[in-house]
Amino acid sequence: MFSYRYARPILHLVSPETAHRAAIAALRLGFAGNNPAPNDPILRACVWEIDFPNPVGLAAGFDKDAEVTDAMLALGFGFVEAGTVTPRAQPGNSRPRLFRLAEDQAVINRFGFNSRGLAPFVARLRQRNQHRGIVGANVGKNKETEDAAADYEKGIEAVCGYADYLVCNVSSPNTPGLRGLQARDAIEKLLERVLAARSRSAAKGKRPPPLLAKVGPDLTEDEVRDIAQVALAAGIDGLIVGNTTINRPTGLQSRFRNETGGLSGRPLFTHANACLSAMYRYTQGRIPIIGCGGIGSGADAYAKIRAGASLVQLYTALVFDGPALLGRILTELASCLRSDGFVSVADAVGVDQVRIRR
């Protein structure tokens, strides 16, 4: 594996988006290498009858076009989520649209679902070596589409046979009106239609891949309750909590702190965990939740698991710490589990909520 310590200063001399494309190119050429360390057995997790070698995944947004899923799995991620992909190719918002907040270990983006579209995305999923690991597909809507659910149906139908799990992203702050799909009536109708699309597309005789909705961290208590109730009633398989935030926590130091867009990284952690905890309470632990937002250490991942996450995802911390961060997180997480007497990830899921209810 190349040393990110030496690459980072060079990457941070250029614009964040240029640096990201350079990283994708390097991964496609195999410069990142493989993760030589086997997973600690305590980190194994079985969710949706899928065996995850560890519970730490790569969040959507890094590999929007499914270019380097296997390369990221080779670094040691327990699973990788590609996307968000839209049915038709679209350029997204104008540049600059990605900002490093180095002093805050954070990023602001306003990409707006830049995507090359479903056709090349599905082609890459079809061509990949499915034995390399677990890959999810995250779908969204095109900016100009009025019938949002129709775009999600197209996405689910296209990727259903080539992904281990499916995600409807209804929480990006960078597509006008998208977060309105989190309202009770809107998400209820959307889930009904995408579940039907999955049923139409699933291979005969095979269990369809799990279907999740990705919701944001800026929900009110009432909105969390409504989404939890709708999710349980609709019968979707899980939720991802959360996405980036439009809020700006006090204390941000970077000169980019007031840029428009969604904030991710370290400052998001507490905010995202509060939403995760509330969602776990309202779903009563009946459907798995993937916790996302602000993870930069094994202790962070462990806190999300204790708050109710069956799996976790990260992305922004890689910008500042590089791929070696993943190995440190996995080692620290295994240590946290053993220190508290747990024998598996599943044993720790939601334990802080149990203590609250008592």
C-alpha positions as CSV (number, residue, x, y, z in Angstrom):
1,M,0.0,0.0,0.0
2,F,1.3,3.4,-0.9
3,S,2.1,5.8,1.9
4,Y,-0.7,8.4,2.1
5,R,1.6,10.4,4.4
6,Y,3.7,11.4,1.4
7,A,0.8,11.6,-1.1
8,R,-1.4,13.8,1.1
9,P,0.6,17.1,0.8
10,I,0.6,16.7,-3.0
11,L,-3.1,16.0,-3.2
12,H,-3.9,18.9,-0.9
13,L,-2.0,21.3,-3.2
14,V,-4.7,20.9,-5.8
15,S,-8.5,21.4,-5.7
16,P,-10.4,18.8,-3.6
17,E,-12.3,17.5,-6.6
18,T,-9.1,17.2,-8.7
19,A,-7.5,15.3,-5.8
20,H,-10.5,13.0,-5.6
21,R,-10.3,12.1,-9.3
22,A,-6.6,11.5,-8.9
23,A,-7.3,9.1,-6.0
24,I,-9.9,7.2,-8.1
25,A,-7.4,6.9,-11.0
26,A,-4.7,5.6,-8.7
27,L,-7.1,3.0,-7.3
28,R,-8.1,1.9,-10.8
29,L,-4.5,1.4,-11.6
30,G,-3.9,-0.7,-8.5
31,F,-1.6,1.7,-6.7
32,A,-3.4,1.3,-3.3
33,G,-2.5,-2.4,-3.0
34,N,-4.3,-4.8,-0.7
35,N,-5.0,-5.1,3.0
36,P,-2.7,-7.8,4.3
37,A,-4.3,-8.2,7.7
38,P,-7.1,-10.7,8.2
39,N,-10.2,-9.5,9.9
40,D,-10.5,-10.1,13.7
41,P,-13.3,-12.8,14.1
42,I,-15.0,-10.6,16.7
43,L,-15.8,-8.1,13.9
44,R,-17.9,-10.4,11.8
45,A,-21.5,-9.3,11.4
46,C,-24.5,-11.0,9.9
47,V,-27.1,-8.6,8.8
48,W,-30.0,-9.4,6.3
49,E,-28.5,-12.9,6.2
50,I,-25.4,-11.4,4.6
51,D,-22.1,-12.2,6.3
52,F,-20.0,-9.1,6.6
53,P,-16.3,-9.7,7.4
54,N,-16.4,-6.5,9.4
55,P,-19.0,-3.8,10.1
56,V,-17.1,-0.8,8.7
57,G,-18.2,0.2,5.2
58,L,-17.3,2.9,2.7
59,A,-20.2,5.4,2.4
60,A,-21.7,6.5,-0.9
61,G,-20.2,9.5,-2.5
62,F,-16.6,8.3,-2.8
63,D,-17.2,6.0,-5.7
64,K,-20.2,7.6,-7.4
65,D,-19.8,5.7,-10.7
66,A,-18.8,2.2,-9.3
67,E,-15.3,2.5,-10.7
68,V,-13.3,1.2,-7.7
69,T,-15.5,-1.0,-5.6
70,D,-13.2,-4.0,-5.6
71,A,-10.2,-1.8,-5.0
72,M,-11.8,-0.3,-1.9
73,L,-12.8,-3.8,-0.7
74,A,-9.2,-4.8,-1.0
75,L,-8.2,-2.1,1.4
76,G,-10.2,-3.9,4.1
77,F,-13.7,-2.4,4.1
78,G,-16.4,-4.8,5.1
79,F,-18.6,-3.5,2.4
80,V,-18.6,-0.6,-0.2
81,E,-21.6,1.5,-1.3
82,A,-21.4,2.9,-4.8
83,G,-23.4,5.9,-6.0
84,T,-25.4,8.0,-5.7
85,V,-26.3,7.2,-9.4
86,T,-29.1,8.9,-11.3
87,P,-31.0,7.4,-14.2
88,R,-29.6,9.9,-16.8
89,A,-26.1,11.4,-16.8
90,Q,-26.0,14.9,-15.3
91,P,-23.1,17.2,-14.5
92,G,-24.3,18.3,-11.1
93,N,-23.7,21.8,-9.8
94,S,-21.1,24.2,-11.0
95,R,-17.5,24.2,-9.6
96,P,-16.1,24.8,-7.1
97,R,-18.4,22.5,-5.2
98,L,-16.1,20.6,-2.8
99,F,-14.3,22.3,0.1
100,R,-11.8,20.9,2.7
101,L,-12.2,22.3,6.2
102,A,-8.8,21.1,7.3
103,E,-8.8,22.8,10.7
104,D,-12.1,21.1,11.4
105,Q,-11.4,17.7,9.8
106,A,-14.5,18.3,7.8
107,V,-15.7,18.7,4.2
108,I,-18.5,20.7,2.6
109,N,-19.9,19.5,-0.8
110,R,-22.6,20.7,-3.1
111,F,-22.1,18.3,-5.9
112,G,-25.8,17.9,-6.8
113,F,-25.8,14.2,-7.8
114,N,-23.1,14.5,-10.5
115,S,-23.4,11.2,-12.2
116,R,-22.6,9.4,-15.5
117,G,-25.9,7.6,-15.3
118,L,-27.2,4.1,-14.8
119,A,-25.9,2.5,-18.0
120,P,-22.1,2.6,-17.2
121,F,-22.8,2.2,-13.5
122,V,-24.6,-1.1,-14.1
123,A,-22.1,-2.2,-16.6
124,R,-19.3,-1.9,-14.1
125,L,-21.3,-3.8,-11.4
126,R,-22.0,-6.5,-13.9
127,Q,-18.3,-6.9,-14.8
128,R,-16.9,-6.9,-11.3
129,N,-15.7,-9.9,-9.4
130,Q,-18.6,-10.5,-7.0
131,H,-16.5,-12.8,-4.9
132,R,-14.4,-9.9,-3.8
133,G,-17.0,-8.7,-1.3
134,I,-20.2,-6.9,-0.5
135,V,-21.3,-3.9,-2.7
136,G,-24.4,-1.8,-2.3
137,A,-25.9,0.5,-4.9
138,N,-27.2,3.9,-3.9
139,V,-29.7,5.5,-6.3
140,G,-31.2,9.0,-6.6
141,K,-33.2,11.2,-8.9
142,N,-32.3,13.5,-11.7
143,K,-32.6,17.2,-10.9
144,E,-35.2,18.0,-13.5
145,T,-37.4,14.9,-12.8
146,E,-40.8,15.9,-11.4
147,D,-42.0,12.3,-10.6
148,A,-39.2,11.5,-8.2
149,A,-40.4,8.0,-7.5
150,A,-40.2,7.1,-11.2
151,D,-36.4,7.8,-11.1
152,Y,-36.0,5.7,-8.0
153,E,-38.0,2.9,-9.7
154,K,-35.6,3.0,-12.7
155,G,-32.6,2.9,-10.5
156,I,-33.8,0.0,-8.4
157,E,-34.9,-2.0,-11.4
158,A,-31.5,-1.4,-13.1
159,V,-29.2,-2.3,-10.2
160,C,-31.3,-5.0,-8.5
161,G,-29.5,-8.0,-10.0
162,Y,-26.0,-6.6,-9.5
163,A,-25.8,-5.3,-5.9
164,D,-25.9,-7.0,-2.6
165,Y,-28.2,-4.3,-1.1
166,L,-30.0,-1.3,-2.5
167,V,-30.3,2.3,-1.2
168,C,-32.7,5.1,-2.0
169,N,-31.0,8.4,-1.2
170,V,-33.7,10.9,-0.2
171,S,-31.6,13.1,2.0
172,S,-28.9,14.9,0.0
173,P,-29.2,18.7,0.6
174,N,-27.8,19.5,-2.8
175,T,-30.7,18.5,-5.1
176,P,-33.7,20.9,-4.8
177,G,-36.7,19.4,-3.2
178,L,-35.0,16.0,-2.5
179,R,-35.2,16.2,1.3
180,G,-38.9,16.8,1.0
181,L,-39.2,13.1,0.1
182,Q,-38.5,12.4,3.8
183,A,-42.0,13.8,4.7
184,R,-44.4,11.1,5.9
185,D,-46.7,11.0,2.9
186,A,-43.9,11.3,0.3
187,I,-41.7,8.6,1.7
188,E,-44.6,6.3,2.2
189,K,-45.6,6.5,-1.5
190,L,-41.9,6.3,-2.6
191,L,-41.2,3.2,-0.6
192,E,-44.4,1.5,-1.9
193,R,-43.2,2.1,-5.5
194,V,-39.6,1.1,-5.1
195,L,-40.5,-2.1,-3.2
196,A,-42.7,-3.0,-6.1
197,A,-39.9,-2.2,-8.5
198,R,-37.6,-4.5,-6.6
199,S,-40.1,-7.3,-6.7
200,R,-40.5,-6.9,-10.5
201,S,-36.7,-7.0,-10.9
202,A,-35.6,-9.7,-8.5
203,A,-34.4,-12.9,-10.0
204,K,-36.9,-15.7,-9.9
205,G,-36.4,-18.1,-7.0
206,K,-33.8,-15.8,-5.3
207,R,-34.4,-13.6,-2.3
208,P,-34.3,-9.9,-3.5
209,P,-31.5,-7.8,-2.1
210,P,-32.3,-5.7,1.0
211,L,-33.8,-2.3,0.3
212,L,-32.8,0.7,2.5
213,A,-33.6,4.4,2.7
214,K,-30.9,6.9,3.4
215,V,-32.2,9.8,5.6
216,G,-30.5,12.9,6.9
217,P,-29.3,14.0,10.4
218,D,-31.4,17.2,10.3
219,L,-34.7,15.6,11.0
220,T,-37.0,16.8,13.8
221,E,-38.1,14.3,16.5
222,D,-41.5,14.1,14.8
223,E,-39.9,13.4,11.4
224,V,-37.8,10.7,12.9
225,R,-40.9,9.1,14.4
226,D,-42.8,9.3,11.1
227,I,-40.0,7.8,9.1
228,A,-39.6,5.0,11.6
229,Q,-43.3,4.2,11.5
230,V,-43.4,4.3,7.7
231,A,-40.3,2.1,7.4
232,L,-41.8,-0.5,9.7
233,A,-45.2,-0.5,8.1
234,A,-43.7,-0.6,4.5
235,G,-41.4,-3.5,5.3
236,I,-38.2,-2.0,4.0
237,D,-35.1,-3.8,5.3
238,G,-33.1,-1.0,6.8
239,L,-32.2,2.7,7.1
240,I,-29.0,4.6,6.8
241,V,-28.7,7.5,9.3
242,G,-27.5,10.0,8.2
243,N,-26.3,12.1,5.3
244,T,-24.5,15.5,5.4
245,T,-26.0,18.4,7.4
246,I,-26.9,21.9,6.4
247,N,-26.3,23.0,9.9
248,R,-23.0,24.6,10.9
249,P,-22.0,23.7,14.5
250,T,-20.4,26.5,16.5
251,G,-16.7,26.5,16.7
252,L,-15.9,25.8,13.0
253,Q,-12.5,27.3,12.2
254,S,-12.1,27.0,8.4
255,R,-12.6,30.0,6.1
256,F,-14.9,27.7,4.1
257,R,-17.3,27.1,7.0
258,N,-20.1,29.2,5.4
259,E,-20.0,27.7,2.0
260,T,-23.3,26.4,0.8
261,G,-23.7,22.6,0.9
262,G,-23.7,19.6,3.1
263,L,-21.2,19.4,5.9
264,S,-19.5,16.0,6.7
265,G,-16.7,14.8,9.0
266,R,-15.8,15.2,12.6
267,P,-18.2,18.1,13.5
268,L,-21.2,16.0,12.3
269,F,-20.6,13.1,14.7
270,T,-22.7,14.2,17.7
271,H,-25.5,15.5,15.5
272,A,-25.7,12.4,13.5
273,N,-25.5,10.1,16.5
274,A,-28.5,11.9,18.1
275,C,-30.6,11.2,15.1
276,L,-29.3,7.6,15.0
277,S,-30.3,7.1,18.6
278,A,-33.8,8.5,18.1
279,M,-34.3,6.3,15.0
280,Y,-33.3,3.2,16.9
281,R,-35.7,4.0,19.7
282,Y,-38.6,4.6,17.3
283,T,-37.9,1.5,15.2
284,Q,-37.5,-0.4,18.5
285,G,-34.5,-2.1,17.0
286,R,-36.7,-4.0,14.6
287,I,-34.8,-3.1,11.4
288,P,-31.0,-2.7,11.0
289,I,-29.6,0.7,10.8
290,I,-26.3,1.7,9.1
291,G,-24.7,4.6,11.1
292,C,-23.0,7.2,9.1
293,G,-21.5,10.6,9.9
294,G,-18.3,11.8,11.6
295,I,-16.5,8.5,12.1
296,G,-12.8,8.9,12.5
297,S,-11.8,6.3,15.0
298,G,-12.7,2.9,16.4
299,A,-14.3,4.6,19.4
300,D,-16.5,6.6,17.0
301,A,-17.6,3.4,15.2
302,Y,-18.2,1.7,18.6
303,A,-20.3,4.6,19.8
304,K,-22.6,4.3,16.7
305,I,-23.0,0.6,17.3
306,R,-23.9,1.1,20.9
307,A,-26.4,3.8,19.8
308,G,-28.1,1.3,17.5
309,A,-26.1,0.8,14.3
310,S,-25.7,-2.7,13.1
311,L,-23.1,-1.5,10.5
312,V,-21.3,1.8,10.1
313,Q,-19.9,3.8,7.2
314,L,-17.2,6.5,6.7
315,Y,-15.8,8.6,4.0
316,T,-14.6,12.1,5.0
317,A,-12.0,11.0,7.5
318,L,-10.1,9.3,4.6
319,V,-9.5,12.7,3.1
320,F,-7.3,13.6,6.0
321,D,-6.0,10.3,7.3
322,G,-5.8,8.1,4.2
323,P,-6.6,4.4,3.8
324,A,-4.4,3.3,6.7
325,L,-7.1,4.8,9.0
326,L,-9.3,1.8,8.3
327,G,-6.9,-0.7,9.8
328,R,-6.7,1.5,12.9
329,I,-10.4,1.7,13.2
330,L,-10.9,-2.0,13.0
331,T,-8.2,-2.7,15.6
332,E,-9.6,-0.1,18.0
333,L,-13.2,-1.4,17.4
334,A,-12.2,-5.0,18.2
335,S,-10.5,-3.7,21.4
336,C,-13.5,-1.8,22.5
337,L,-15.8,-4.8,22.0
338,R,-13.5,-7.1,24.0
339,S,-12.9,-4.5,26.8
340,D,-16.6,-4.3,27.4
341,G,-17.1,-8.1,27.4
342,F,-18.8,-8.5,24.1
343,V,-18.2,-11.5,21.8
344,S,-19.6,-10.0,18.7
345,V,-20.7,-6.7,17.1
346,A,-24.4,-7.8,17.3
347,D,-24.1,-8.1,21.1
348,A,-23.2,-4.4,21.3
349,V,-25.9,-3.0,19.0
350,G,-28.2,-0.6,20.9
351,V,-26.9,-1.4,24.3
352,D,-26.9,2.3,25.3
353,Q,-30.5,2.5,24.3
354,V,-31.4,-0.5,26.4
355,R,-29.8,1.2,29.4
356,I,-31.8,4.4,28.8
357,R,-35.1,2.4,28.6
358,R,-34.4,0.7,31.9
